[in-house]
Amino acid sequence: MKKRSRKRQKNIFVPIVVLIFCCVFTAMVAYGWQSRKKNVKVADSSSTANETVESAQGETSGESETQAVSESETDTTAETTTAAPETTPSPDDKIVYLTFDDGPWVGTPRLLDILDQYNIKACFFVTAQYMENDALVDMLKQIKDRGHNIAVHSLTHDYKKIYASVDAFLADYDAMDDIILKATGERTKLLRFPGGSNTGYNKAIRTELLQAVRDRGIIYFDWNSFDGDVEGKRGQALIDQTIQQVNANKHSTLLMHDMPSTAFVHDALPTIIEQLKADGYRFELLGMDTPPKQFAK
């Protein structure tokens, strides 16, 4: 009787042990699976965070670029040329190339008189923003007849419109160049991109656009000195910034604006010219043979 009881206990004990083992095994497997899922989640979260950081950096870079190439900023490192110049100034020569953007307007003749007074020639990167039809043609003719160079800036100066595509930019360029041809009897191969060659507005088409311009034999000019006129600099503050920035370069392409809202530049120009001459600079006319300052290439 005792023997049969022991045998029955033994038969019950074995299934219990097996059941316990199965429970432990199942619990271990479940724990391992949860741990694996947790690791995968962490990895996914880390990956997403990295992508967010990269995206944020990209947006910041884009904003920075737009600011850096706006017409109120300078880049003193750009020395690239798109065409071999006919003559290259000596590295020791102190040269200033005066350039005026955005005009002409009815006040431009006063600027021309000041330049005549000092026998200085400048390059005018022109638009059709403030004059049109015969009045614009007559003013461009006057600029050319007084010995200055005329170059394309833009017909409209509408960034979103002209940088919508390469074709849109070239159409705007050609329209302005047609007016220059009517006024002077010749086309120009000189260009300054609105906002500079690396403006954020042309980022999507920049490589193709620069190549299209080069294929046409056009030379584009940025700048390495700026008077601060469209940033609110006036009077002595404008003079001081101009002198400081020009003196930072042996060969200085100076950006100034010729338009109604910057008429005060005319008042400061004689002082700027006299001071730069005293500093040992000479003024030369920017043209096809001038090594261009370029932000993008």
Secondary structure by P-SEA (a helix, b strand, c coil): caaaaaaaaaaaaaaaaaaaaaaaaaaaaaaaaaaaaaaaaaaaaaaaaaaaaaaaaaaaaaaaaaaaaccccccccccccccccccccccccbbbbbbbccccccaaaaaaaaaaaacbbbbbbccccccccaaaaaaaaaaaaabbbbbbcccccccccccccaaaaaaaaaaaaaaaaaaccccccbbbcccccccccccccaaaaaaaaaaacbbbbbbcccccccccccaaaaaaaaaaaaaaccccbbbbbbcccccccccaaaaaaaaaaaabbbbbbbccccccccccc
